[in-house]
Amino acid sequence: MTRLPAQLAIAAAAASLGAGGGAPPAAASSGCEPLALVGDAPAAVAHGRWAGGTETTRFHGPDAYTVLRCDRRGDLVELQEVELVEVGGRELPVVGAWLRPDATTPARRERPPSLEGAVMSYPDAARTALADWRRAAAGALPPTPGAQPLAAPARAGLRAGGARRCTSRQFATLWRLERNAGYRVHVPSLPHRRRTLRRIVQAHKVWNRGRNRCGMQRRRVIRMPYRGRSPVPVRRGDGRDQVDFGRLAAVGCRPPALACAIAGQVEVEAGTLVPDEVDIRFSPAYRWWSGKRRPPSRRQDVRSTATHEVGHKLGLGHVPQASRQAMCTPCGIPGTSYRRTLGRGDVLGLWALYGGGALIADGRY
């Protein structure tokens, strides 16, 4: 496949997604040039160099940017989504997602290296300690020199236009699943065991059915069946999709995140990132709510957070907080439950990734 420069891949993505969806266009074959595709949102892009090769930064919202570093061969060295979080009156760059070569997989000269990564979901900054945020900010890449945040009119437009979850058309894509998406849950690690299990299963069904309150057509484009209880906690690299509660740092995620989606081995196929597995881990450091009704003011809603994490599993990235969609960040506000169903941009992102075909349902698990 012909390699496309980053700016052409981004332009092609914008042209396709601005029309309201469809399958993401084929981008570069190395897995390095294409940035996360963002639907119906302004963006500011800058290209430059770093010590080991080339670098591209894209501001895709008022408070977030993505940095993509490639080596001189054109292979991906690191991708970071950085969120600018205001804590204690100062703005901190926090790593919201990372993707880099998998050190456990030997490099092959004829193909790009396998990748691994994680996507974090953070709580409301006003309710967590500054020390935790400083740890989450450690190692965050700065923007490429010359990259500038969106201008004030664009920032204001994002906040105003995204005020209602059924008017915002924003979505971002990270990868696409090309396999069976069945999952297991490590029930012994869950708070409120059976009730929490029910909410996790319900969160997967939201995406299976495209459930929304925006009056959008319910195309059944994917299938993520619950495969039963797992006898062991999440283990990166075992080729199985699992869900559990446990220490985030043990699986490459950063506190004070509420939860994270962990990609095991990620291959590059025809310019598309395709993970072999995506696990979900919740942090036990928070007070969780697994009831049917809206959670109390100081508890995090399991179902809302699980819906967000399943979106990451499917390959969707973060969108600005003002959009109030399932994939918004940082939207982990105690006492809220609006992320239990999908917004317009969430559904458009789902259709863009899988509208042309369902996830493969086979017996490989």
N, C-alpha and C positions, 0 to 999 in steps of 0.2 A: 504494500500500500504506500502511496506517495505521502511523504511527511509534510505536514502543513505548519507554517510558522504560527506562533501562538496567537498573533493578532488576527490571522485569518480564521483559525479555529473558533476564537471568541466571536468574530463577526458572523460566521456561519451559524453559530449557536443562537446568537441574538436574533438573526433573521428568522430562524425556524421557530423559536419559542415565542417571539413577538406575535406570531400568527395564531397563538393559542394552543400550542402543544405539538403533538406528533413525536415520533421517535427522535432522540438526540442524534445529530449528524455524526458520521464517522469522523474522528479527529486524527491526531497523529498516531503512528504505530509504536512509538517508544514509551508511551505512558507518561511523557514528561511535559510536552507542550500544552495539552488541554487543561484549562482550569475548570473549577466547578461551574457548570452552566447555571445561569440565573435567568429566570423567566420574568419578563415584563418589569424590569427594575433598572434604574440608571446605574452606571458603573464608571469608575475611573481606573484606567490601566496604565502602568508604567513598566518599561523593560530596561534591564541593566545587566550588570555583571557582578559576580562575587568572586572570591579567591579561586574557587574550583571550577567556574564555568559561567553559565548564564542564570538570570533571575528575572522573574516576573511577579509583580504585585497587582492585585485587583481589589479595589475597595468596592464591596458589594452591599452597601448599606451605610447608615450613618455611623455605626459603631463597630464595624467588622471589616477585616481585609484578609485576603489569602496570599501567601507567599509561596512561590514554586521555584525551587532551586534544582538545576540540572548540571550534570558534569559536562566535560568537553565533548564526550561521545553523544550527548543528548539523552542520557538515561537519568531518571529521577533520583535525586539525592535526598530531598526532603520537601514535603508539602505541609504547611501549617495554616490552619484557620485561626486567626487571632481576634479575640473579642476585646474591645475597649470597655472596661468595667469601672464605673466611678465608685470608689470605696473611700470613705472618710474624707471626702472633699478632693481627692486626687484620682486621676485616671490611670488605671493599670492595664497593660497589654497581657491578656490571659490566653493561654493555649486552649482553644476550643476543640481542635482536632489536629491529628498529626498522621502522616503517612511517610514511611521511609523503607529502604531495602531491608529485607528479612535476613538478619545475620546468620540464621540457622540453615539457610538454603544456599548451596554453592552457586556462584555466578556462572552463567553460560554465555560464552562469547557471542553466539549467534542470536541470543534473545535478551531482552531486558531482564533485570533481576526480579525475583519475586518480592512482593512488598508486604508490609504489615502495618497496622494502624489502629487508632481508637478515636472515637468522637465522644466528647464530654458534654453533659447537660448540667448547667449550673443553676443554683438557687438564686433568689433575690439577694442582691449584694448588700442591702441594708440589714440583713438578718444573719450575716456570717462575719467571722472575725477577720481583721485586716491581715493577720499573720498567715491565715489559710490562703488568702488571695495572693499574697506575696510568693508563697510556694508555688501556686498555680501559674504565676507569671514567670517563674524561673525558666530561662531558655527560650522565651518567646522571640521570634525573629522580628527585627524592625522592618518597616516597609522599604522597598527598593528606593534608593535616592531619586528624588524627582516625583515620586508618587504622592498624591495629595488626596485627602478625603473629599467626599462629594461636596460640591458647593452648597451654600446655604439654601438656595431655592430647591435644589434636588432633595436635600435632607428634610426640609419642611414638607415637601410633597410626599416623601415616603411616610412620614409620620401621619400626615393628614389623610392620605389615600388609603393607608393601611389600618385606619382606626376601626374598621369593621371587617371581621374575618371573612365575610362573604363578598367583599369588594376587592380585597387584595389578591392579585394573581401571581404573587411572588413564590418562587421555589428555587432550590438549588439541588444539583445532583452530584453525587460523589462516585458511585459505582452502580453496577447492575448485576443482579443475581441471575445465573444461568444454570440453575440446578434445583433439586428438591429443597424446599424451605421448611420442612418439618422440624419441630423443635421439642426439646425436653426441658423439664423444670426440676431443679434440685429443691424439693419441698422442705427438707429438714432445715434449710437455711432461711426460710421465709418467716417473717413475723405474721401472726394470725393464720398460719399454715393454709387451710383450705380456702378461707376468704380471699387471701392474697393470690392464691393460685387461680381462683375464678376471675379476678380482675386482670391478671396477666393474659389469660386465655381470651377474655373479652376484648382486650386491647388489640390482639392479633386479628380478631374477627372484624374489628372496625376497618382495618385495611383490606381484609379479604372481601368485604362487601362495599368498600368505598363509602362508608356511612358518613353522611354530612347533613347539616341543616340548611344548606344553601340551595336546595331544590335541584341539585345536579344529578344527571342520569347515573344510576347505580350499575355501572358495568362491572361484571365479575371478571376481573382480569388476572387475579392472582389466587394462589392457594397456599396457605401456611398452616398445615394441620398440626394439632397438638399430639405428640407421640408418646406421652406418658411421663412418668417420673424418672429422673436421672438418679442413679445411685451415687454419683460423685459430683463435686462442684465444677464450675467452669474451668476448663483446661485449654489454654490456647494451643492450637496445633493438632487437636485430635480429630479434626474434620467434622465435628458435630455442632449444631447450633443448640446452645443451652442458655438457661436463664437462672440466676441465683442472686443471693445477697452475700456480700463479702467485702474484704479489703480491696479498695480500688487500686492502690499502689501496686498490689501484687500482680495485676494484669495490665500494667502500663497506663493507668488512668490517674488523674490528678484530683485530690481533694482541693476545694470543698464541693466537688461535683456531687449531684444527687445520684447520678447513674451514668453509665457509659456503654457504648456499643463497641466491641472489640473485634476487629477484623483479623483473622488468622493469616493464611497465605493468600495473597492477592496477585493474580496473574494479569498480564496485559494481553487482551485478545482483540485484534483488529482496532486498536486504539481505545478500547473500553476496558476499564478496570473491573475485574471479576474476582470477588473473594471466594475462597474455598469454604469458609465458615464465618459466621458473625455471631458472637456471643453477647449477651446482655447481663450486666452486673449492676445491682443497686447497692448503694451505701447504707450500712446499718447504723450510721451515725445520726440519722434523722428520725423524727417521730412520724411514722407512716400511718395513713388512713386507708383501710380497705373496705369501708362500708359502701352502700349503694348511694346514699345521699351525699350532698356537698360536705367536704371535710370541715372539721372545726378550724378556727382561725390560726392555730399553731401547728397544724399537721399537714404533711405533704400527701397528695393524692396518688396512690399507687397506680390507679388506672390511667390518670393523665400522663404521668411520667412514663409508664409502659407504652402508651400510644406513641409518645414522642420517640422512644428508643426503637420501637419496631419500625418507625419511619426511617431511622438511620440504618437499620438492618436492610431495608429494601433499597437503600442507596440515596436517600434524600438528605441534604445538608440543612444547615440553619438558615433562617430568615429573620429579619429584624423583629424586635419585641413588639413594635407597634402594630404589626399585622395580626396579632392575637390568633395565629394559626397553631396547629398542633406542633409544627416544627419551629416555632419562634424561640428566641433565646435573648437574654436569660429570662425565662418565664416560669421558673419554679417557685411560685409565690404560694405560701401556705394558705389554706382555706379556699383555694380556687379549683374549679373542675371543668373549665370551658375547653380544655384540650382533650377531653374524652372523645370528641368527634372531630372530623376533619373540616378545615376551611377550604375556600376555593383554591388557593394556591397549592395546598396539600394534594387535592384531588387532581389538579392539572399536572403536578409533578408525577403522581402515580401513573396517570395516563401517558405522560411523555416517556416514562421508562418502560412501561409494560402494556401500553394500549395496543401494540401490534402483536401481542402474543402472551399467553399465560406463563407463569413459572412452570418449569418442567415438573411433572408429577411422576416420579418413577420409584423404583425400589432400592435405590442405592443406600438408603439408611437401614 
